[in-house]
Amino acid sequence: MRRSSIVLLVVATVGTLLAGCGAGDGDGDLTDDWPALPAAGPFTPAAGVCHAGDFADVVTLAAYQPVDCAQPHRVETVHVGAFPLESAAPPAGGSGPMRGAFAECDARASGYLGDNWRAGRLRLSIALPSGAGWSAGSRWYRCDVSEVNTVEAAATVVTRTGSLRDALKGPSPLRLGCQQTRSGRGGGVQTLLPVECATRHDAEFVGVWAAPDGPYPTRDADWVPLYTGCRTVLGRYVGVPDDADLRYRSGVVVRPPGAGRWQAGDRGVRCYLWLSDRAVTVSLKGAGPAGLPVRTR
C-alpha cells in the first residue's frame, strides 16, 4: 500500500512539472514555444573597454580579456569598424582599405578624446582579427589608444587607470606644452623634454599639421613642405603674421610619424616653436608680435 502511494506521488509530481513546462496553447508540443537560440557568428570586440595587456596588432578570442577602465590597463579601444564583407584577406599595411581604416580610427580617436590625439602623450594603433578569425567571417578593425611616456623616439606605453574619454577636452597632464630642447651633434634639436611653462624653456608644442599624400621625407627638399606647414600652425598659435618675417621670429621643430605609420596613412605632423637664441618662462600661446618679436637678421 505504501509503495502504491509513492508511485502515485511520483506520477503526480512529474505531471505537475510537465504541465508547468508545457505550451500555453495546450498543443502538447514542448519545443515550439521556446525562443530559438541565436545563430553562431564571428567574434567582434567591443568599443569603450580597456585591456591590461600590451597592444597587439592581431587579436584572438582566446586573448580577448577586457577589464574595467578603472583598473590598471595599457590599452583602450575607442572604436571598432569593419572592412567590407567581401574582403578575401586581411588588408596589407599600406593598402587602400588599411589607409581607410586608419583615417576612420584617426577621426574617431580624436572625437573620443576631445581633441587631436597627437596633442597629447598618446599613441593610436589598429588591431585586426587573426587569420582563423578572418576565415570564420570576422571583418572588424579595432582602434586602440595608449598613453605613452613621451612622443619622442623610443616611447613606452604607460600603465594607467581611468578612461581616456574626453581626456583632451580641456587642460590635461597628457597635453603637450612647453619643452626644453637637447641638441645633437650637428647643433640641431635632437630631443624635446616636457617642462612646466613657468620653468625656463626654449620650445613649445603649437599644434598639428596635416601633410598631403606623398612620399615619406628622406631628402632635404622633402622636408621643406613640413617646415612651411608647421610655420603656418606656429603663426596661428602665437598670433603673428604668417609671412617672410616669421622665420626670423622663431625656429621650428617638426616631428612627423615614422615611415611605417606614414605608409599606413598617418599624416599628422607635430609642430613646435623653437627659440634658438633665448629662453622664456611663460607660454607663448596668443602672445602676438610682442611675445615673439622679429630677431636681428
N, C-alpha and C positions, 0 to 999 in steps of 0.2 A: 504494500500500500504506500509505503513511504517512497519507494522507487518510482512509482507511478506519479506521485506528486512532483518529484524532482523533474521527471521528463516533461510533464505539463508546464512546469515553471520555465524550463529552458526554451521550449517551443514558443511560449507566450512572449518571452524576452526577445527572442530572435524576430518574431513577428512585429513587435513594437519597434525594434531598430530598423527593420526593413521599411516599415510604414513611415518612419521619420526621414529616411533617405529617399523615399520614392518621389516621383514627379508630382507636381501639384495638380496636373490634369487627370491623374489616375489612370494613365495609359499603361502602367506597369513596366515601362522602359526605364531602366535605371541609368542610362547614359545620355539620352538625347537632350536633357535639360542642363547638363554641366557645360560651362563655358569652355570653348576649345583653347588648348594651350597655344601660345604664340609660336609661329614658325621660327626655327633656329636661324640666326643671322650672323654676319661677321661682327667681330668686336670693334667698337668705336669708343675712344677715350672721351672723357668729359672735360669741358672748359670750366675755368674758375676754381680749379683744385690745385693742390701743391704736391710736391714729391720730395722725399727725403734724399733720394739718391742723386748722383750726378746726372747731367744731361746725357741723353743717349740719342743718336740720330736714327736708331731703329728701335721700335718698342714692340714687345711681345705681350700677349695676355698674361703670361706667367710672371713677367717682370712688372706688370702694372699694379702698383700698390699706392694709390694716392693717400695723402694724410691731410688732416685739418691744417689750414694755413697758420693757425695759432701755435702749431707745433714746429719744432726746428725742421727746416727744409732748405733745399738749394735750388729748386726749380718751381715755377708757377706757370700753369697753362692758361693763357689769356684768350685763346680762340682755337676752335677746331674747324677746319674747312674740308673740302672734298674735291678730289680730281674727278674728271668725267668717268662714268661707269665703264665706258668702252675702252679705257686706257689698258693696254695689254701688259704693261710692265711699269714698275716704279720709274718716274722720270729721272733723267740724269741731272747732275748738278747745274749745268749752265743751260739746260733746255728751256723752251718757252713755257711749258707747264710749271716748271720749278721756279722760274722767274716770276710767273704769275702768282704762285703760292707765296713767294717772299713778299711781293707787293701787298698782297692781302694781309699777311701777318704784320707787315710794317705798319699799315694803317690801323689795323685792329689793336696792336700793342700800344700805339700812341693814344688811341681813344680810351683804352683801358686804364692807362697810366695818367692821363690828363694833359700830356704834352709829348713832344717828340721824345722817344725813349733814349735817343742819343744825347739828350740834355742831362742825363743822369749817369751814374755809375752802374750801367745796366748793359746786358747783352741779350740780343734776340736770336733765337735758334729755331730750327724746324726739325721735327721728328716725323718719321714715316713708319708705316706698317712693316713687319718683317716679310720676307719672301713668302713664307707659309700663309701669313695673314692676307697678303695681296692675292694669292691663289684662291683663298677662301672667299674673296669678294671685298676685302677692305680697300677703300679708296681715300681714306682720310689723310690729312696732314695736320700736325699739331704745332701750334705757335707757342713757344715757351720763352719766358723771360727769367733771367737770373741776375741777382746783384753780384757785382764784381768789386774787387778791392781797388782797381784802377782801370782807366780806359786806355792807358798806355800799353806797350808791349808786355807780354808775359803776365797778363792779368789772370787772377784765380777767382773762382766762384766762392762767394761768402755764404756760410750757413746763417739763416736769418729766421725770425719769427714775425708773423703778421703778413697780411696780404699786401701786394703791390698795387691793388686797385686804387686809383686816384693819388698814387704816391707822388706824382709830379704836378698835381693840380695847383699847388701853392708852394710856399717855401718848404724845403725838404733837405735833410742832410745828404740825400742822394744826389742833389743837383750839383752840376759842375759850376764852379765860380772862379774865384781868384786863384792864381797859380804862381809858383816860383819856378823859373826855368833852371835847368842844369845843362851846361854847354858840352858839346862833343869836341872831338879833335879839331875839326875844321872851324870851330868858333860858332857854329850854328846851334840851335836848340836840339838837344838830344832827348831830354825828358821834361815832363811837367809834373810838379808836385803840388797837390791842393794845399792851400793855406787859408786862414781867415783873412778877410779883406782888410781888417784893421792891422794886420801884420804887413811889414814891408814886402812888396812883391812886384814883379815886373811883367806879369801876364794875366789874362783873364779870358775865360770862355765867353764868346759873344754869340754863338748860335750855330746852326747847321745850314750848309749849302748843298742843294740837291744837284749833283753833277749830271749832265746829259749822258745818254748812251755813247759809248766809245771805248777804246782800248784802255787798259789799266796804265796809269802813268809810270813810265820807266825812264824816259829821256827828259832832259831839261825842258824841252818845248812842250811836253805833255803836262807839265806841272803848271804852266802859265795860266790856263783857264781856272784851275783850282785856287790859285792866289788871287786872281781877279774876282772870282765869285766870293771868296771869303772877305775880300776888302769891302765889297758891297754890303755883306752881312755886318761887318765891323762898323761901317759908317752909319748904318741904321741903328745899331745897338747904342753907340755913343752919342749919336745925334750930330754928326758932322757931314759935310758935303762929300759925296762920292765922286771926287774929281781928281785931277792930276796931283793936287797937293796932299791927298790922303796918304800916299806912300811916305811922305815926309812927316806925317803926324805919328805914325806907328808902324812897326813891323807886323807881320802876320805869320802865325804858325798854322799849318794845315795838317789835319790828321784824317786821311781817307781810310776806308775799310781795307782789310787785307785783300790780296789778289783773288783768293778763293771766293770771298764774300762778294767782291766786285763782279765776278763772273756769274754769281747766283742772282745778281740784280740789286745788290746794296749799293746805292749811290750817295749815301749821306756822308758828307764831309764835315767833321767837327772843325770849327774855326776859333782861333784865339788871337787876341791882340797881343803884341809883344813890344815892350818899352826897352829897347836895347841900350838906351843911354841913361835911364833913371829908374827909380822905384817909387811907388806910391803906397799909401796906407788906406785907400778908400776904393770902392768900386767905381768904375768909370761909366757905368750904365747911365745914359742920359746926361752925361757931363757936358756935352756940347764942345764947341771950339775952345772955350777957356780951359776945359779939363784935358783936352788933347790938342795943344797948340802945334802949329807947324814948326818943326825943328829947323835949325840953321842948316842950310844945304851944304 
